[in-house]
Amino acid sequence: MTERTATVGEEPRGELTVRTIAMPSDTNANGDIFGGWVMSQMDQAGGIAGVERAQGRVVTVAVEAMTFIRPVAVGDVLCVYTAVDSVGRTSMKIHIEAWARRFQTRVREKVTDATFTFVAIDDDGKPRTVPPV
């Protein structure tokens, strides 16, 4: 069975950074996957992208306007994509999208996106300069 995207013409933006399956332990009382679980996966993916770009430790300092578009269900594969949008002296803005590949149908749908801000830090936890590319 091939994968298809539910929204015709829309494709994930960025690089696939994290892929994981939604499990029953990640649900609320209604059986839906917690939004906080999705956000955690996005933060992990952003951290991976941030560490690669900053060549060292980073911390999350802000998340801009996250809107949950569609729910994630048990058995869905959550695919998180990252794209470094901008780099300042010590910080980076990373666009992060979460897409669900639906269980059995393999239809892919965007479930949320946001811009996370990460700051590069040194071993003492103080901001440090992000190296040039």
Secondary structure as UniProt FT lines:
FT   STRAND          4..5
FT   TURN            8..9
FT   STRAND          15..21
FT   HELIX           24..26
FT   TURN            29..30
FT   HELIX           35..54
FT   STRAND          58..68
FT   TURN            74..75
FT   STRAND          77..87
FT   STRAND          91..101
FT   TURN            103..105
FT   STRAND          107..121
FT   TURN            123..124
//
